[in-house]
Amino acid sequence: MVKVVSVKFNPHGKAYYFDPNGVEVRAGDTLIVETSKGLDIGECVYGEHYVTDESIIPPLRPVIRVATEEDLRIAAQNKEREKEAFAICKEKIEAHGLDMKLVDVECGFEGNKILFFFTADGRVDFRDLVKDLAAVFRTRIELRQIGVRDETKMLGGLGICGRPYCCNQFLNDFQPVSTKMAKTQSMSLNPTKISGSCGRLMCCLRYEQDAYEDLVKKIPKVGAFVQTPYGYGVVLATNVLRQKVKVCLDEGGEQEFKILNADEVAAVPGGRPKPGEPLPQVLADIIKAEEASEPEEDDLWDMPEMFAEQSDEYYLKKAPDNEKAPAQAQSGRPENNGQEQDRQRPQSGGGRNRTKHNVKPVPKQSGAANQKTVPNGGQHAKPQHHHGENSNQPKNKPKNQNHNRKHHYNRPKPQSEGQS
């Protein structure tokens, strides 16, 4: 990064970078700077700032000083001298009969050179003119031919928009402008309507070209065969800025025109298919206006649900690992269907089975149904599984008088038919 200041030598000229060289400079100051042609006076349009090394054309010349009163007096004399030189040069051009138009005159700050700008349709032999001007002004004379765009930039004026010319206000470089830009922006191709005062295409056509190129990609061309939510048709007109398309529909036997958004229309590749061929479906993601539906009001008389159903995970967590979840738990609602559930008693220790089932307990009975056989000195035998009424196991077991009450496991069980 390099520290520079921006200086303009005339209001319609380009800004150039200079090294501040330790001079305190602010925007609006008049400065004396060193150029390739000697000292010159200009106005600072941008104070000290930093720019990249690539944006500087070496060598970077320094600022000599801030203009003094004597410098300003010399600049005023040069302005008067420019007016005098313009009138004399114009007379000499007419005297020599040259086909050229004088545009502007600039005098150097040191008074060692006068520069004349002119326009011409072709090459001009102005060697005799230079000799006459050198004899009058006794200094170095330089004639420079410029284009019509540069002429308009120097002279200034008002465009068809009512504002000052862009080239005279802020444009530093002229960018190429083509008729294709006017066509892309749907403008009239009449040269008188798209040309500026210089006779060339208006510079403002370049401003919106990038935006138009992006918008044109999202909209079908005029004459394209397209598919719409209302059927197939042909594009008659487009509005690029508003992204609107006017389509003439084919269906219905009569011509029907619709103005649709660009995202509601899809161009058919290859154009209209031949007779007999099916119409392709190319339209996707159609944005349709959804009818505003009124929100449903809550029923004040609807009874809220007071109980939450238990999921299968609830019963699996509650049951021990060695117990099989009942079939009713899979549906979340255990039911008592009058049959005994499949259960397994704990091994050697008589620990209680903590699984709770939604069955009605029966009072303790003294019958053989509540007794179990304990062979071999009180060790519990392998528990028997009951499978309901159709099971082959007997419902009543023989009563064992030596049964140890300490390890008795009295578990509730559903009352089945046939028990006393």
Secondary structure, DSSP 8 states (H G I E B T S, - for coil): -EEEEEEESSTTS--EEEB-TT----TT-EEEEEETTEEEEEEEEEEEEEE-GGG--SS--BEEEE--HHHHHHHHHHHHHHHHHHHHHHHHHHHHT---EEEEEEE-TTSSEEEEEEE-SS----HHHHHHHHHHH-SEEEEEE--HHHHHHHH--B-TTSSB-HHHHT--S-----HHHHHHTT----HHHHB-TTSSB-GGGGTTHHHHHHHHTTS--TT-EEEETTEEEEEEEEETTTTEEEEEE-TTSS-EEEEEEGGG-EE-TTSS--TTS-------S--------------TT-----S----HHHHHHHS-TTS---GGGGGT-----SS-------SSS--------S--------SGGG----HHHH----------TT-SS-SS----TT--GGG---------TT--
